[in-house]
């Protein structure tokens, strides 16, 4: 993983932590793959 990708992941984790701990949101996980699956199903 490149240095830029590592720094981006660290930043994303901080944002997730802010939403979960400070704002009380529930994190549902990375939905990237779920969105791609929905797109494939609707294309059929």
C-alpha positions in Angstrom: 0.0 0.0 0.0 1.4 3.4 -0.9 2.1 6.1 1.6 -0.8 8.2 0.2 -3.2 5.3 0.6 -2.0 4.7 4.2 -2.5 8.4 5.1 -6.0 8.4 3.4 -7.0 5.3 5.4 -5.8 7.0 8.7 -7.9 10.1 7.8 -11.0 8.0 7.0 -10.6 6.1 10.3 -10.5 9.4 12.2 -13.7 10.6 10.5 -15.4 7.3 11.2 -14.4 7.6 14.8 -15.7 11.2 15.0 -19.1 10.2 13.7 -19.4 7.1 15.9 -18.0 8.3 19.2 -18.8 12.0 19.2 -22.0 12.2 17.1 -23.5 8.8 17.9 -23.8 7.4 14.4 -23.7 3.6 13.7 -21.0 2.6 11.3 -22.3 0.0 8.8 -18.9 -0.8 7.3 -17.5 -0.2 3.8 -20.5 -0.4 1.5 -18.4 0.0 -1.7 -18.8 -3.7 -2.7 -22.6 -3.6 -1.8 -23.2 -0.7 -4.2 -21.3 -2.4 -7.0 -23.5 -5.5 -6.5 -26.7 -3.5 -6.6 -25.5 -1.8 -9.9 -24.8 -5.2 -11.4 -28.2 -6.6 -10.4 -30.1 -3.5 -11.8 -28.2 -3.8 -15.1 -29.5 -7.3 -15.7 
